Amino acid sequence: MAKSRFTAEQIIMKLREAEVEQAKGKTIEEVCRKLGIVDKTYYRWRKEYGGLKLDQAKRLKELEKENVRLKKLVADLSLDKAILKEAALGNF
């Protein structure tokens, strides 16, 4: 997956700007063109960050990183357990 060009804070600011532009009567296509993104990106951002505040977005990213770290840890421990179980049975 490609690294995002925008931080969570920048994305939230762009979504707020998009809401203002839409309130002025502009279409989604016009708003996205002004923001320099495609429609698909706008909808993905709105799905993920819509309604979040800056501090909530930062916390979300921190939790996602911690979740990835914990999943790796569980995978490593499960592998260690399986290896020890095989060694205890003598099937090596």
C-alpha positions in Angstrom: 0.0 0.0 0.0 1.4 3.4 -1.0 2.1 5.9 1.8 -0.4 8.7 2.0 0.7 12.2 1.0 -1.4 13.7 3.7 -1.4 13.4 7.4 -4.6 12.8 9.3 -4.7 16.4 10.3 -4.4 17.6 6.7 -7.1 15.2 5.6 -9.5 16.5 8.3 -8.8 20.0 7.3 -9.5 19.2 3.6 -12.7 17.5 4.5 -13.9 20.6 6.4 -12.9 22.7 3.4 -14.9 20.4 1.2 -18.0 20.7 3.5 -17.7 24.5 3.2 -17.4 24.4 -0.6 -20.4 22.0 -0.8 -22.4 24.4 1.4 -21.7 27.1 -1.2 -23.4 24.9 -3.8 -20.4 23.3 -5.5 -20.5 19.7 -6.7 -18.3 16.9 -5.3 -16.3 16.9 -8.6 -15.6 20.6 -8.3 -14.6 20.4 -4.7 -12.3 17.4 -5.3 -10.7 19.2 -8.2 -10.0 22.2 -6.0 -8.6 20.0 -3.2 -6.4 18.1 -5.8 -7.8 14.7 -5.1 -10.1 12.2 -6.9 -13.7 11.4 -5.9 -12.8 7.9 -4.7 -10.2 9.4 -2.3 -12.7 11.9 -1.0 -15.3 9.2 -0.2 -12.7 7.0 1.4 -11.5 9.9 3.6 -15.0 10.8 4.5 -15.7 7.2 5.5 -12.6 6.9 7.6 -12.3 10.5 9.0 -15.8 12.0 8.7 -16.9 13.6 11.9 -13.5 13.1 13.7 -11.7 15.9 15.4 -7.9 16.3 15.2 -7.2 14.7 18.6 -9.5 11.8 17.7 -7.7 11.2 14.4 -4.3 11.2 16.1 -5.6 8.7 18.7 -7.0 6.6 15.9 -3.7 6.4 14.1 -1.9 5.6 17.4 -4.3 2.8 18.1 -3.9 1.4 14.6 -0.1 1.3 15.0 -0.4 -0.4 18.4 -2.9 -2.9 16.9 -0.4 -3.9 14.2 2.4 -4.3 16.8 0.2 -6.5 19.0 -0.9 -8.7 16.1 2.7 -9.3 15.2 3.4 -10.2 18.8 0.5 -12.6 18.9 1.7 -14.2 15.7 5.2 -14.7 17.0 4.0 -16.1 20.3 1.6 -18.5 18.5 4.5 -19.7 16.3 6.7 -20.2 19.4 3.9 -22.2 21.1 3.5 -24.4 18.0 7.2 -25.1 17.9 7.4 -26.0 21.6 4.3 -28.2 21.3 6.0 -30.1 18.4 9.2 -30.4 20.3 7.3 -31.7 23.4 5.6 -34.4 21.3 8.9 -35.5 19.8 7.7 -35.1 16.2 10.8 -33.2 15.0 
